[in-house]
Amino acid sequence: MKPINPSGIRPPFGNYAHGVLLGGVSELLVLSGQLGAAADDTVPEGVEAQAAIAFGNIAAILEAAGLTRGDVLRLNAYVTTRADMAGYMRARDAWLDGLAVRPASTLMIVSGFTRPEFRVEIEALAAR
């Protein structure tokens, strides 16, 4: 993977790449959005804790497919308020810590999810 961050445009606002170029893809894994619900269906109140669970779910799905977080090309995340952006970004940055190439990333504010206690949902795209 090669990050694409052209010098003629503003640098990324956070810990991500504007684009990620991948050659020779043999397999593509598309992950459904993951919410902050633990295996026992408990949901912590804070967005950072919910995002940590969602990233843990993403890691488990990647592992089941024989991939790692280093194979993630793109993250799409959704939060319900601007106030939740910082907590999400802390969880995202912790999950991405140590990676040589950060995935492309989008963060959007939405009106809500399927259950009112959910505050964040994260999708991922990975390739081998």
Residue frames as a rotation matrix with the C-alpha (Angstrom) as fourth column:
MET 1
0.583 0.812 0.000 0.00
0.812 -0.583 0.000 0.00
0.000 0.000 -1.000 0.00
LYS 2
-0.628 -0.744 0.226 1.15
0.750 -0.657 -0.077 3.49
0.206 0.121 0.971 -0.77
PRO 3
0.102 0.667 -0.738 -0.35
0.687 -0.584 -0.432 6.62
-0.719 -0.463 -0.518 0.84
ILE 4
-0.303 -0.102 0.948 -1.29
0.839 -0.499 0.214 9.37
0.451 0.860 0.237 -1.62
ASN 5
0.461 0.337 -0.821 -1.07
0.710 -0.695 0.114 12.84
-0.532 -0.635 -0.560 -0.06
PRO 6
0.258 -0.377 0.889 -0.34
0.834 -0.377 -0.402 15.36
0.487 0.846 0.217 -2.85
SER 7
-0.535 -0.580 -0.615 1.69
0.808 -0.563 -0.172 18.40
-0.247 -0.589 0.770 -1.81
GLY 8
-0.890 0.153 0.429 -0.63
0.126 -0.823 0.554 20.75
0.438 0.547 0.713 -3.74
ILE 9
0.179 0.978 0.106 -3.62
0.002 -0.108 0.994 20.20
0.984 -0.177 -0.021 -1.43
ARG 10
0.183 -0.044 0.982 -4.19
-0.916 -0.370 0.154 20.72
0.357 -0.928 -0.108 2.29
PRO 11
-0.828 -0.491 -0.271 -2.71
-0.341 0.824 -0.452 17.87
0.446 -0.282 -0.850 4.39
PRO 12
-0.141 0.798 -0.587 -5.23
0.450 0.579 0.680 15.50
0.882 -0.168 -0.441 6.01
PHE 13
0.265 0.357 0.896 -7.05
-0.566 -0.694 0.444 16.93
0.780 -0.625 0.018 9.03
GLY 14
0.615 0.018 0.788 -6.18
-0.735 0.373 0.566 13.86
-0.284 -0.928 0.242 11.11
ASN 15
-0.331 -0.781 0.529 -4.45
-0.616 0.604 0.506 10.53
-0.715 -0.159 -0.681 11.23
TYR 16
0.460 0.490 0.741 -5.36
0.326 0.683 -0.654 9.26
-0.826 0.542 0.154 7.74
ALA 17
-0.741 -0.656 0.142 -4.27
0.331 -0.173 0.928 9.41
-0.584 0.735 0.345 4.10
HIS 18
-0.258 0.643 -0.721 -6.11
-0.754 -0.601 -0.266 11.31
-0.605 0.475 0.640 1.36
GLY 19
0.642 0.419 -0.642 -5.80
-0.732 0.584 -0.351 8.20
0.227 0.696 0.682 -0.78
VAL 20
0.005 -0.624 0.781 -4.34
-0.521 0.665 0.535 4.70
-0.854 -0.410 -0.321 -0.57
LEU 21
0.304 -0.007 -0.952 -3.00
-0.929 0.216 -0.299 3.01
0.208 0.976 0.059 -3.70
LEU 22
0.033 -0.237 0.971 -2.90
-0.462 0.858 0.225 -0.77
-0.886 -0.456 -0.082 -3.72
GLY 23
-0.059 -0.117 -0.991 -1.61
-0.981 0.189 0.036 -2.83
0.183 0.975 -0.126 -6.61
GLY 24
-0.636 -0.311 -0.707 -2.05
-0.384 0.922 -0.060 -6.53
0.670 0.233 -0.705 -7.23
VAL 25
-0.297 0.601 0.742 -5.17
-0.917 0.038 -0.398 -7.07
-0.267 -0.799 0.539 -5.13
SER 26
-0.863 0.015 -0.504 -6.02
-0.185 0.920 0.345 -10.75
0.469 0.391 -0.792 -4.88
GLU 27
-0.267 0.813 -0.517 -8.82
0.877 0.428 0.221 -10.52
0.401 -0.395 -0.827 -2.32
LEU 28
-0.662 0.182 0.727 -11.08
-0.252 -0.968 0.013 -7.72
0.705 -0.175 0.687 -1.10
LEU 29
-0.505 0.508 -0.698 -12.91
0.845 0.454 -0.281 -7.76
0.174 -0.732 -0.658 2.26
VAL 30
-0.464 0.484 0.741 -15.86
-0.194 -0.872 0.449 -5.40
0.864 0.065 0.499 2.68
LEU 31
-0.825 0.123 -0.552 -16.94
0.555 0.367 -0.747 -5.08
0.111 -0.922 -0.371 6.31
SER 32
0.224 0.946 0.234 -20.41
0.619 -0.323 0.716 -4.09
0.753 -0.015 -0.658 7.41
GLY 33
-0.036 -0.161 0.986 -20.70
-0.471 -0.867 -0.159 -1.20
0.881 -0.471 -0.044 9.82
GLN 34
-0.250 -0.141 -0.958 -19.73
0.685 0.674 -0.277 -2.20
0.685 -0.725 -0.072 13.34
LEU 35
0.493 0.522 0.696 -21.45
-0.201 -0.710 0.675 -0.69
0.846 -0.473 -0.245 16.37
GLY 36
-0.467 -0.715 0.520 -20.24
-0.623 -0.151 -0.767 -0.36
0.627 -0.683 -0.375 19.95
ALA 37
0.626 0.699 0.346 -22.10
-0.764 0.458 0.455 -3.42
0.159 -0.549 0.820 21.24
ALA 38
-0.475 -0.779 0.409 -20.11
-0.849 0.528 0.019 -6.07
-0.230 -0.338 -0.913 23.11
ALA 39
-0.803 0.093 -0.589 -20.68
-0.216 0.876 0.432 -9.79
0.556 0.474 -0.683 22.48
ASP 40
-0.718 0.559 -0.415 -23.12
0.686 0.465 -0.559 -9.86
-0.119 -0.686 -0.718 25.43
ASP 41
0.001 0.712 0.702 -25.07
0.789 -0.432 0.437 -6.95
0.614 0.553 -0.562 23.83
THR 42
0.403 0.063 -0.913 -23.96
0.727 -0.629 0.277 -4.43
-0.556 -0.775 -0.299 26.45
VAL 43
0.301 -0.239 0.923 -23.27
0.694 -0.609 -0.384 -0.92
0.654 0.756 -0.018 25.14
PRO 44
-0.377 -0.481 -0.791 -21.04
0.885 -0.439 -0.155 1.51
-0.272 -0.759 0.592 27.05
GLU 45
0.579 0.681 -0.448 -22.23
0.567 -0.731 -0.379 5.12
-0.586 -0.035 -0.810 27.27
GLY 46
0.228 -0.562 -0.795 -19.18
-0.290 -0.819 0.496 6.89
-0.930 0.117 -0.350 25.88
VAL 47
0.904 0.127 -0.408 -18.37
-0.416 0.047 -0.908 7.15
-0.096 0.991 0.095 22.19
GLU 48
-0.019 -0.984 -0.175 -14.70
-0.975 0.057 -0.217 6.34
0.223 0.167 -0.960 22.74
ALA 49
-0.509 -0.107 0.854 -15.57
-0.510 0.837 -0.200 3.07
-0.693 -0.537 -0.480 24.50
GLN 50
0.579 0.762 0.289 -18.13
-0.126 0.434 -0.892 2.23
-0.805 0.480 0.348 21.81
ALA 51
0.689 -0.390 -0.611 -15.57
-0.708 -0.185 -0.681 2.94
0.153 0.902 -0.404 19.08
ALA 52
-0.395 -0.864 0.311 -13.02
-0.907 0.421 0.018 0.71
-0.147 -0.275 -0.950 20.84
ILE 53
-0.102 0.453 0.886 -15.55
-0.149 0.873 -0.464 -2.15
-0.984 -0.180 -0.021 20.76
ALA 54
0.865 0.457 -0.205 -16.32
-0.233 0.005 -0.972 -1.48
-0.443 0.890 0.111 17.09
PHE 55
0.282 -0.847 -0.451 -12.60
-0.925 -0.114 -0.363 -1.51
0.256 0.519 -0.815 16.24
GLY 56
-0.496 -0.399 0.771 -12.25
-0.651 0.758 -0.027 -4.74
-0.574 -0.516 -0.636 18.23
ASN 57
0.418 0.733 0.536 -15.06
-0.030 0.601 -0.798 -6.24
-0.908 0.318 0.274 16.14
ILE 58
0.822 -0.182 -0.540 -13.32
-0.570 -0.250 -0.783 -5.07
0.007 0.951 -0.309 12.96
ALA 59
-0.218 -0.972 0.087 -10.07
-0.976 0.219 0.001 -6.67
-0.020 -0.085 -0.996 14.14
ALA 60
-0.279 0.184 0.943 -11.88
-0.306 0.913 -0.269 -9.97
-0.910 -0.364 -0.199 14.80
ILE 61
0.797 0.598 0.084 -13.45
-0.069 0.228 -0.971 -9.95
-0.600 0.768 0.223 11.32
LEU 62
0.502 -0.709 -0.494 -10.08
-0.843 -0.276 -0.461 -9.14
0.191 0.649 -0.737 9.73
GLU 63
-0.439 -0.708 0.553 -8.42
-0.820 0.568 0.076 -11.96
-0.368 -0.420 -0.830 11.67
ALA 64
0.153 0.594 0.790 -11.15
-0.109 0.805 -0.583 -14.42
-0.982 0.003 0.188 10.63
ALA 65
0.977 0.193 -0.090 -10.34
-0.090 -0.009 -0.996 -13.52
-0.193 0.981 0.008 7.01
GLY 66
0.446 -0.882 0.149 -6.59
0.872 0.466 0.150 -13.87
-0.202 0.063 0.977 7.56
LEU 67
0.195 -0.319 0.927 -6.00
0.447 -0.813 -0.374 -10.11
0.873 0.487 -0.016 7.41
THR 68
-0.294 -0.319 -0.901 -4.76
0.945 -0.240 -0.223 -7.47
-0.145 -0.917 0.372 9.87
ARG 69
0.587 0.491 -0.644 -5.48
0.462 -0.856 -0.232 -3.81
-0.665 -0.161 -0.729 10.55
GLY 70
-0.324 -0.807 -0.493 -2.51
-0.140 -0.474 0.869 -3.08
-0.935 0.351 0.041 8.28
ASP 71
-0.798 0.099 0.595 -4.58
0.575 0.425 0.699 -4.38
-0.184 0.900 -0.396 5.35
VAL 72
0.232 0.932 -0.280 -7.36
0.769 -0.352 -0.533 -1.80
-0.595 -0.092 -0.798 5.87
LEU 73
-0.536 -0.360 0.764 -7.59
0.811 -0.471 0.347 0.60
0.235 0.805 0.544 2.93
ARG 74
-0.552 0.477 0.684 -10.54
-0.161 -0.866 0.474 2.71
0.818 0.152 0.555 4.07
LEU 75
-0.703 0.443 -0.556 -12.55
0.688 0.226 -0.690 3.55
-0.180 -0.867 -0.464 7.18
ASN 76
-0.409 0.673 0.616 -15.96
-0.035 -0.686 0.727 5.18
0.912 0.276 0.304 7.08
ALA 77
-0.739 0.140 -0.659 -17.24
0.672 0.217 -0.707 6.31
0.044 -0.966 -0.254 10.47
TYR 78
-0.129 0.809 0.574 -20.48
0.138 -0.559 0.818 7.89
0.982 0.185 -0.039 11.60
VAL 79
-0.835 -0.055 -0.547 -21.14
0.550 -0.065 -0.833 9.70
0.010 -0.996 0.085 14.90
THR 80
0.070 0.994 0.078 -24.31
0.969 -0.086 0.233 11.35
0.238 0.059 -0.969 16.16
THR 81
0.950 0.213 -0.227 -22.85
0.266 -0.934 0.238 14.70
-0.161 -0.287 -0.944 17.33
ARG 82
0.526 -0.800 0.288 -19.82
-0.186 -0.439 -0.879 16.89
0.830 0.409 -0.380 16.76
ALA 83
0.400 -0.343 0.850 -19.00
-0.916 -0.177 0.359 16.38
0.027 -0.923 -0.385 20.44
ASP 84
0.794 -0.034 0.607 -18.41
-0.122 0.969 0.214 12.67
-0.595 -0.244 0.766 19.68
MET 85
0.868 -0.468 -0.167 -15.77
-0.167 0.042 -0.985 13.33
0.468 0.883 -0.042 17.02
ALA 86
0.113 -0.900 0.420 -12.86
-0.912 -0.262 -0.316 13.68
0.394 -0.347 -0.851 19.48
GLY 87
0.131 -0.006 0.991 -13.64
-0.702 0.705 0.097 10.42
-0.700 -0.709 0.088 21.30
TYR 88
0.945 0.207 0.254 -13.97
0.039 0.699 -0.714 8.55
-0.325 0.684 0.652 18.03
MET 89
0.699 -0.711 -0.079 -10.67
-0.353 -0.247 -0.902 9.97
0.622 0.658 -0.424 16.77
ARG 90
0.015 -0.687 0.726 -8.85
-0.995 0.061 0.078 8.97
-0.098 -0.724 -0.683 19.98
ALA 91
0.395 0.198 0.897 -10.09
-0.270 0.958 -0.093 5.37
-0.878 -0.205 0.432 19.57
ARG 92
0.998 -0.030 0.061 -9.24
0.067 0.248 -0.967 5.40
0.013 0.968 0.249 15.84
ASP 93
0.455 -0.886 0.083 -5.75
-0.712 -0.419 -0.564 6.79
0.535 0.197 -0.821 16.44
ALA 94
0.011 -0.415 0.910 -5.08
-0.848 0.478 0.229 4.18
-0.529 -0.774 -0.347 19.16
TRP 95
0.658 0.322 0.681 -6.21
0.007 0.901 -0.434 1.40
-0.753 0.290 0.590 16.80
LEU 96
0.952 -0.281 0.123 -4.03
0.117 -0.040 -0.992 2.71
0.284 0.959 -0.005 13.97
ASP 97
0.651 -0.737 0.183 -0.98
-0.687 -0.470 0.554 3.33
-0.322 -0.487 -0.812 16.18
GLY 98
-0.051 -0.833 0.550 2.18
-0.280 0.541 0.793 1.87
-0.958 -0.114 -0.262 14.72
LEU 99
0.537 0.280 0.795 0.91
0.626 0.499 -0.599 1.40
-0.565 0.820 0.092 11.17
ALA 100
-0.574 -0.818 -0.031 3.26
0.524 -0.397 0.753 2.63
-0.628 0.416 0.657 8.45
VAL 101
-0.900 0.366 0.236 0.35
0.044 -0.463 0.885 3.50
0.433 0.807 0.400 6.11
ARG 102
-0.675 0.735 -0.060 -2.87
-0.093 -0.166 -0.982 4.95
-0.732 -0.657 0.180 7.48
PRO 103
-0.408 0.586 0.700 -6.09
0.885 0.443 0.145 4.12
-0.226 0.678 -0.699 5.61
ALA 104
-0.751 0.384 0.537 -8.20
-0.014 -0.823 0.568 6.66
0.660 0.419 0.623 3.78
SER 105
-0.674 0.466 -0.574 -10.94
0.721 0.245 -0.648 7.85
-0.162 -0.850 -0.501 6.14
THR 106
-0.493 0.614 0.617 -14.28
-0.045 -0.726 0.687 9.63
0.869 0.311 0.385 6.22
LEU 107
-0.789 0.302 -0.535 -16.15
0.591 0.133 -0.796 10.80
-0.169 -0.944 -0.283 9.33
MET 108
-0.552 0.689 0.469 -19.77
0.046 -0.537 0.842 11.93
0.832 0.487 0.265 9.09
ILE 109
-0.899 0.410 0.155 -22.33
-0.245 -0.177 -0.953 13.21
-0.363 -0.895 0.259 11.58
VAL 110
-0.667 0.714 -0.212 -25.68
0.153 0.410 0.899 11.42
0.729 0.568 -0.383 11.28
SER 111
-0.134 0.723 0.677 -29.01
-0.735 -0.531 0.422 11.76
0.665 -0.442 0.603 13.05
GLY 112
0.107 0.154 0.982 -28.92
-0.901 0.434 0.030 8.36
-0.421 -0.888 0.185 14.75
PHE 113
-0.808 -0.408 -0.425 -28.70
-0.530 0.819 0.220 4.59
0.259 0.403 -0.878 14.52
THR 114
-0.312 0.724 -0.615 -31.02
-0.011 0.644 0.765 1.60
0.950 0.245 -0.194 14.96
ARG 115
0.366 0.382 -0.848 -30.96
0.861 0.207 0.465 1.90
0.354 -0.900 -0.253 18.75
PRO 116
0.856 0.082 0.511 -30.73
0.025 -0.993 0.118 5.23
0.517 -0.088 -0.851 20.58
GLU 117
0.827 -0.562 0.011 -27.78
-0.030 -0.024 0.999 4.19
-0.561 -0.827 -0.036 22.78
PHE 118
0.271 -0.753 0.600 -25.48
0.929 0.368 0.043 3.74
-0.253 0.545 0.799 19.78
ARG 119
0.670 -0.087 -0.737 -23.23
0.008 -0.992 0.125 6.76
-0.742 -0.090 -0.664 19.15
VAL 120
-0.121 -0.771 -0.626 -20.77
-0.855 -0.239 0.459 5.50
-0.504 0.591 -0.630 16.53
GLU 121
0.781 0.224 0.583 -20.67
0.090 0.883 -0.460 3.06
-0.618 0.412 0.670 13.61
ILE 122
-0.009 -0.897 -0.443 -17.53
-0.733 -0.295 0.613 2.13
-0.681 0.330 -0.654 11.68
GLU 123
0.962 0.221 0.158 -17.17
-0.035 0.676 -0.736 0.44
-0.269 0.703 0.658 8.27
ALA 124
0.035 -0.993 -0.109 -13.94
-0.495 -0.112 0.862 -0.84
-0.868 0.024 -0.496 6.77
LEU 125
0.957 0.065 -0.282 -12.55
-0.284 0.401 -0.871 -2.00
0.057 0.914 0.402 3.45
ALA 126
0.204 -0.916 0.346 -9.48
-0.573 0.175 0.801 -4.26
-0.794 -0.362 -0.489 3.43
ALA 127
0.854 0.013 -0.520 -7.48
-0.476 0.422 -0.772 -6.11
0.209 0.907 0.367 0.78
ARG 128
0.481 -0.740 0.471 -4.81
0.124 0.589 0.799 -8.73
-0.868 -0.326 0.374 0.49
